[in-house]
Each structure stands twice: as C-alpha cells, then as structure tokens.
C-alpha cells in the first residue's frame, strides 16, 4: 500500500472522519414545503430526485423516521430485472431497467449495477411450457428474454446440479441477460446525494405521527419534530403504508408480511448469474464480497416487524443445497428480514387518493428494489402533474373497485 494511503487511513482513524465532507445536508425542517415525501428509502429518494430534475420542484423534503435506506432498501437481495408477463408490468419495469443502465452516470455515483443475467429454472414440462409462454409475451413487448437448454444452463452455471435422475432435474431455463444485481445502499446514497445537490431537504430521525387534513385536502404532516406543512404529500413507506393511510382516514387493499434472506460466509467467485427456481423455491446470487445471497418466500403471517420465523431460513438453505450440493458445507453468515406490503394482484399502487394532494406508492410486494428508479420517475410525474403517467396509469388505486387487476403472482413465484 502506498505510504500516503497508510498515513491517510491513520489520520482519518484518529479523527473519526470528523473532517470529511458530508454526502448530503442534515437541515432542520422548514415550516412548509411544496411537497413532502414520507419515506427515505430508494423509492422515496428517487421520487424527490426526479421531482427536482424532471419537474423543477426543489422545495421538497424527504422525511425518514430512521436513517436513509434502513427499511427495505437495505434489507433486500438487490435483484434487477424486467421479465414480467403482463404489458402494464413489462413497460414499467423495462423503463426502470433502462434507467438502471444509465443510473451511475446520471447520479455521478457508482451504484454497482452488474448485468450478469437472471435465470429462471424449469424442472418439469409444465415449467418449461410456462416459461416459453412468458418468454414469448416478454419478447412481444420488446424486452430481451430467451429459453436455454439444459446444456446451455450447465455451460452458464457449471456448479448447478443438472443430473438427469435427481428429484428436480433442470430441463431448461429462461434468461434475461440484461438483468442482474446492484448495490442497495449505494442506490440510496446516490439518490440522496443527487437530490440534496438539487436543493431537496433530507430529514432523518423524523417520524410521521399523523397526516393533517382540512376537509378533503391534505395540508401537511405531524412529526416527532413538529408539524410540517405541505401542498402535496407522497407516501412511500413500504411495509408501513397501511399505517400511514390510516392516519389520513384511508384503508388500502394491502397486507404486510416479513420477507427474510440470508448470506453465506464469503467464498471465491463461483456464481456469475442470478439463479431462481419456483419449484425448489429459492434464488441465489453471489455478492461482490463473495457471499452467496439467498432468499425465498414471505412468512405467511402478517406483521410490521423486521423479523421472521426460523423455518423459512431452514427452507432457504435446504433448497439452495438441492440446486447446488457443493454449498452444503458452507456456514451461514447472517440473516435479516424486511417488511413487504402485498396487493391482492401482486402489483403496486402508484396513485393519487380520494384525499386531494395525497399520493401513495406502495404494494410492491417482493419486487420493489428492481423498480426503484422507474417507480420514483413515474411517482414524481404523478405528484407534479397531478395525473398518472401512461406507465403507471393502470396501477391506480381505483383498479380494486373496477376489477382491472394486473395479476403478477407468477412473476413473484419465488420472492426476489
């Protein structure tokens, strides 16, 4: 290591980074803003950034009850893809994927987006036919997707057990080559820094305790740091969206569940793709630090707690060993849980509400991270223009009364 690097490390170790320039300001709340975004995760920060960048609305505050990215943004498995079945979902997630592809340059911050490919395995003829149906639908929407044979899967992922006589033989897979992973905390930091540079106030440790209305219009939010007025309020609080809605006298068609994941001890690079299996019910990728990142489905019980049950963790590890027997001797390094809010059709709500000036972005279920930039982009448009963008028009709250649902349960057959 160069001498100047050693001296720099020693100097900063002794000063506890006191002299480092902050990545974003920590201002006191103003009495009022044009727009308040409730929730300082990826979607909320992206909304604030695109409000400033795309619509010139900079008198914006992001209020977060804890620290930035401390909710689902920092508690997920970082997978990015756009291979969704229905047209409405496909267009929204594909727009998001295109934003991902230029996000590091746009934010001038490396979000470590790695397009290593996402594989969905087929273990029987029904799986294979269903994947072929989905691939055809995806390609009709102009999105890359293809079917791989068993031999092609084995070439791409040599450590995958493709033996013909096993309980879950690999008969093929679908592949989206442009899919991959990104660094979750870097996404939050990048959006925070870029939003702050455009004048957005980011206020941490500021919990919203009430939403104040005057008649049918929102006028601001009650917080642990006092009342803050606003002409518009956008709520992007993931698993706690139903709690916020209740503060405004609304009841949303969502349920909140724990979603757990885990990582193994770090090993040398061995898995250069994201591998998902609905039948075995697990997905696996490898982080840049060498940890194997694994997840599966939600806990069945409803909860606002960032924890879950041990059987889910056991099932994840057992399923991973079914696909990759060589993982069996690895040790689990750590596990964690987030809170996902799930709509009846497994699609999000990105919508105005019956309360004027109040907007909700929620119900992403297990697929919120991949939508981060696209979600913020369309939500910013909806707030700024007081009307949905064509990309999120189908995800309005009133679809649950009209019956025009967008059933994407198949896309979330294994949480991701």
Secondary structure, 3 states (H helix, E strand, C coil): CCHHHHHHHHHHHHHCCCCCCCCCCCCCCCCEEEEEEECCCHHHHHHHHHHHHHHCCCCEEEECCCCCCCCHHHCCCCEECCCCCCHHHHHHHHHHHHHHHCHHHHHCCCCCCECCCEEEEECCHHHHHHHHHHHHHHHHCCCCCEEECHHHHHHHCCCCCCCCCCCCCCCEEEEECCCEECCHHHHHHHHHHHHHHCCCEEECCCCEEEEEEECCEEEEEEECCEEEEEEEEEECCHHHHHHHHHHCCCCCCEEEEEEEEEEECCCCCCCCCEEEECCCCEEEEECCCCCEEEEEEEEEEECCCCCCCHHHHHHHHHHHHHHCHHHCCCCEEEEEEEEEEEECCCCCEEEECCCECEEEEECECCCCHHHHHHHHHHHHHHHHHCCCCCCCHHHCCCHHHHCCCCCCHHHHCCCC
